[in-house]
Each structure stands twice: as C-alpha cells, then as structure tokens.
Amino acid sequence: MADVASDVIAIIAKKAPEPHEPIALTDSLEDIGIESIDALEMVFDLEEKFGIQIPYNANSTGQEFATVGDVVKAIEGLVGQKS
C-alpha cells in the first residue's frame, strides 16, 4: 500500500496553497494549509484517483481527517474494501 500513501501525499501537495516539502504522515492538514474547500476538492480527487466513495461531510464541525496519515489510512481501508 506504499503506492497509496505516495499518491495520497501527491494529491494533498497539489492542494496545498504553498509548497510544503516534504509532506510527512504526521503533518496536520491545517499546518499544510488545507482549508475546508481544499479538503473537499482533495476528497473529489481521491475518489476519482482510487475509484472509491469517501464518506465526508464538509458541513461537519469536527475534522474527519486531521493528519495526512488519517487520510492515507482511510483511503487504504476503502481501497482494501473495494478489492
């Protein structure tokens, strides 16, 4: 699943308003500069890339994905369910 992590990180890096290299699994999306609209676009890109549906509520006050690792873990789980 290393390819999943690298693909997720590449999509997150593309949505970051400023270059943030290198992106680590422990980095928070907030620290990278990912805001709610960026997160929504990121979810759409991830769904398209991996052919999955991500249960994401943009209107939620809580943050479903706090770190890059949270996103990677969720995507790996969804891709694993699809197989």
CNS distance restraints for C-alpha pairs under 8 A (distance, minus, plus):
assign (resid   1 and name CA) (resid   5 and name CA) 6.73 0.50 0.50
assign (resid   1 and name CA) (resid  76 and name CA) 6.95 0.50 0.50
assign (resid   2 and name CA) (resid   6 and name CA) 6.37 0.50 0.50
assign (resid   3 and name CA) (resid   7 and name CA) 6.04 0.50 0.50
assign (resid   4 and name CA) (resid   8 and name CA) 6.03 0.50 0.50
assign (resid   4 and name CA) (resid  72 and name CA) 7.10 0.50 0.50
assign (resid   4 and name CA) (resid  75 and name CA) 7.56 0.50 0.50
assign (resid   4 and name CA) (resid  76 and name CA) 6.71 0.50 0.50
assign (resid   5 and name CA) (resid   9 and name CA) 6.08 0.50 0.50
assign (resid   5 and name CA) (resid  72 and name CA) 5.57 0.50 0.50
assign (resid   6 and name CA) (resid  10 and name CA) 6.12 0.50 0.50
assign (resid   7 and name CA) (resid  11 and name CA) 6.33 0.50 0.50
assign (resid   8 and name CA) (resid  12 and name CA) 6.21 0.50 0.50
assign (resid   8 and name CA) (resid  46 and name CA) 7.14 0.50 0.50
assign (resid   8 and name CA) (resid  71 and name CA) 7.54 0.50 0.50
assign (resid   8 and name CA) (resid  72 and name CA) 6.29 0.50 0.50
assign (resid   9 and name CA) (resid  13 and name CA) 6.01 0.50 0.50
assign (resid   9 and name CA) (resid  23 and name CA) 6.85 0.50 0.50
assign (resid   9 and name CA) (resid  68 and name CA) 7.26 0.50 0.50
assign (resid  10 and name CA) (resid  14 and name CA) 6.22 0.50 0.50
assign (resid  11 and name CA) (resid  15 and name CA) 6.51 0.50 0.50
assign (resid  11 and name CA) (resid  42 and name CA) 6.76 0.50 0.50
assign (resid  11 and name CA) (resid  45 and name CA) 7.21 0.50 0.50
assign (resid  11 and name CA) (resid  46 and name CA) 7.35 0.50 0.50
assign (resid  12 and name CA) (resid  16 and name CA) 6.35 0.50 0.50
assign (resid  12 and name CA) (resid  42 and name CA) 6.62 0.50 0.50
assign (resid  12 and name CA) (resid  68 and name CA) 7.97 0.50 0.50
assign (resid  13 and name CA) (resid  19 and name CA) 7.18 0.50 0.50
assign (resid  13 and name CA) (resid  20 and name CA) 7.00 0.50 0.50
assign (resid  13 and name CA) (resid  23 and name CA) 7.41 0.50 0.50
assign (resid  15 and name CA) (resid  34 and name CA) 6.89 0.50 0.50
assign (resid  15 and name CA) (resid  38 and name CA) 6.06 0.50 0.50
assign (resid  15 and name CA) (resid  41 and name CA) 7.85 0.50 0.50
assign (resid  15 and name CA) (resid  42 and name CA) 6.69 0.50 0.50
assign (resid  16 and name CA) (resid  20 and name CA) 7.31 0.50 0.50
assign (resid  16 and name CA) (resid  32 and name CA) 6.18 0.50 0.50
assign (resid  16 and name CA) (resid  33 and name CA) 5.74 0.50 0.50
assign (resid  16 and name CA) (resid  34 and name CA) 5.76 0.50 0.50
assign (resid  16 and name CA) (resid  38 and name CA) 7.74 0.50 0.50
assign (resid  17 and name CA) (resid  33 and name CA) 6.22 0.50 0.50
assign (resid  17 and name CA) (resid  34 and name CA) 7.39 0.50 0.50
assign (resid  18 and name CA) (resid  33 and name CA) 7.61 0.50 0.50
assign (resid  20 and name CA) (resid  32 and name CA) 6.49 0.50 0.50
assign (resid  23 and name CA) (resid  27 and name CA) 6.66 0.50 0.50
assign (resid  24 and name CA) (resid  68 and name CA) 7.02 0.50 0.50
assign (resid  24 and name CA) (resid  69 and name CA) 7.94 0.50 0.50
assign (resid  25 and name CA) (resid  67 and name CA) 6.75 0.50 0.50
assign (resid  25 and name CA) (resid  68 and name CA) 4.79 0.50 0.50
assign (resid  25 and name CA) (resid  69 and name CA) 4.30 0.50 0.50
assign (resid  25 and name CA) (resid  70 and name CA) 7.96 0.50 0.50
assign (resid  25 and name CA) (resid  72 and name CA) 7.95 0.50 0.50
assign (resid  26 and name CA) (resid  67 and name CA) 5.94 0.50 0.50
assign (resid  26 and name CA) (resid  68 and name CA) 6.25 0.50 0.50
assign (resid  26 and name CA) (resid  69 and name CA) 6.01 0.50 0.50
assign (resid  27 and name CA) (resid  31 and name CA) 6.84 0.50 0.50
assign (resid  27 and name CA) (resid  32 and name CA) 7.15 0.50 0.50
assign (resid  27 and name CA) (resid  67 and name CA) 5.49 0.50 0.50
assign (resid  27 and name CA) (resid  68 and name CA) 5.83 0.50 0.50
assign (resid  27 and name CA) (resid  69 and name CA) 7.75 0.50 0.50
assign (resid  28 and name CA) (resid  32 and name CA) 6.50 0.50 0.50
assign (resid  28 and name CA) (resid  66 and name CA) 5.56 0.50 0.50
assign (resid  28 and name CA) (resid  67 and name CA) 3.99 0.50 0.50
assign (resid  28 and name CA) (resid  68 and name CA) 6.16 0.50 0.50
assign (resid  29 and name CA) (resid  33 and name CA) 6.31 0.50 0.50
assign (resid  29 and name CA) (resid  34 and name CA) 5.25 0.50 0.50
assign (resid  29 and name CA) (resid  35 and name CA) 7.84 0.50 0.50
assign (resid  29 and name CA) (resid  65 and name CA) 7.59 0.50 0.50
assign (resid  29 and name CA) (resid  66 and name CA) 5.99 0.50 0.50
assign (resid  29 and name CA) (resid  67 and name CA) 5.38 0.50 0.50
assign (resid  29 and name CA) (resid  68 and name CA) 6.33 0.50 0.50
assign (resid  30 and name CA) (resid  34 and name CA) 5.40 0.50 0.50
assign (resid  30 and name CA) (resid  35 and name CA) 6.73 0.50 0.50
assign (resid  30 and name CA) (resid  66 and name CA) 7.54 0.50 0.50
assign (resid  34 and name CA) (resid  38 and name CA) 5.47 0.50 0.50
assign (resid  34 and name CA) (resid  39 and name CA) 6.09 0.50 0.50
assign (resid  35 and name CA) (resid  39 and name CA) 5.99 0.50 0.50
assign (resid  36 and name CA) (resid  40 and name CA) 6.22 0.50 0.50
assign (resid  36 and name CA) (resid  58 and name CA) 6.95 0.50 0.50
assign (resid  37 and name CA) (resid  41 and name CA) 6.27 0.50 0.50
assign (resid  38 and name CA) (resid  42 and name CA) 5.99 0.50 0.50
assign (resid  39 and name CA) (resid  43 and name CA) 6.15 0.50 0.50
assign (resid  40 and name CA) (resid  44 and name CA) 6.43 0.50 0.50
assign (resid  40 and name CA) (resid  58 and name CA) 6.70 0.50 0.50
assign (resid  41 and name CA) (resid  45 and name CA) 6.24 0.50 0.50
assign (resid  42 and name CA) (resid  46 and name CA) 6.11 0.50 0.50
assign (resid  43 and name CA) (resid  47 and name CA) 6.09 0.50 0.50
assign (resid  43 and name CA) (resid  54 and name CA) 6.94 0.50 0.50
assign (resid  43 and name CA) (resid  56 and name CA) 7.66 0.50 0.50
assign (resid  44 and name CA) (resid  48 and name CA) 6.22 0.50 0.50
assign (resid  45 and name CA) (resid  49 and name CA) 6.04 0.50 0.50
assign (resid  46 and name CA) (resid  50 and name CA) 6.05 0.50 0.50
assign (resid  46 and name CA) (resid  51 and name CA) 7.98 0.50 0.50
assign (resid  46 and name CA) (resid  52 and name CA) 7.83 0.50 0.50
assign (resid  47 and name CA) (resid  51 and name CA) 5.40 0.50 0.50
assign (resid  47 and name CA) (resid  52 and name CA) 4.86 0.50 0.50
assign (resid  47 and name CA) (resid  53 and name CA) 5.69 0.50 0.50
assign (resid  47 and name CA) (resid  54 and name CA) 6.56 0.50 0.50
assign (resid  48 and name CA) (resid  52 and name CA) 7.08 0.50 0.50
assign (resid  50 and name CA) (resid  79 and name CA) 7.01 0.50 0.50
assign (resid  52 and name CA) (resid  78 and name CA) 6.81 0.50 0.50
assign (resid  52 and name CA) (resid  79 and name CA) 6.99 0.50 0.50
assign (resid  52 and name CA) (resid  82 and name CA) 7.59 0.50 0.50
assign (resid  53 and name CA) (resid  78 and name CA) 7.94 0.50 0.50
assign (resid  54 and name CA) (resid  78 and name CA) 7.75 0.50 0.50
assign (resid  56 and name CA) (resid  64 and name CA) 7.45 0.50 0.50
assign (resid  65 and name CA) (resid  70 and name CA) 5.41 0.50 0.50
assign (resid  65 and name CA) (resid  71 and name CA) 5.74 0.50 0.50
assign (resid  66 and name CA) (resid  70 and name CA) 6.39 0.50 0.50
assign (resid  66 and name CA) (resid  71 and name CA) 7.98 0.50 0.50
assign (resid  67 and name CA) (resid  71 and name CA) 6.71 0.50 0.50
assign (resid  68 and name CA) (resid  72 and name CA) 6.29 0.50 0.50
assign (resid  69 and name CA) (resid  73 and name CA) 5.99 0.50 0.50
assign (resid  70 and name CA) (resid  74 and name CA) 6.18 0.50 0.50
assign (resid  71 and name CA) (resid  75 and name CA) 6.16 0.50 0.50
assign (resid  72 and name CA) (resid  76 and name CA) 6.04 0.50 0.50
assign (resid  73 and name CA) (resid  77 and name CA) 6.18 0.50 0.50
assign (resid  74 and name CA) (resid  78 and name CA) 6.26 0.50 0.50
assign (resid  75 and name CA) (resid  79 and name CA) 5.98 0.50 0.50
assign (resid  76 and name CA) (resid  80 and name CA) 5.95 0.50 0.50
assign (resid  77 and name CA) (resid  81 and name CA) 6.25 0.50 0.50
assign (resid  78 and name CA) (resid  82 and name CA) 6.31 0.50 0.50
assign (resid  79 and name CA) (resid  83 and name CA) 6.59 0.50 0.50
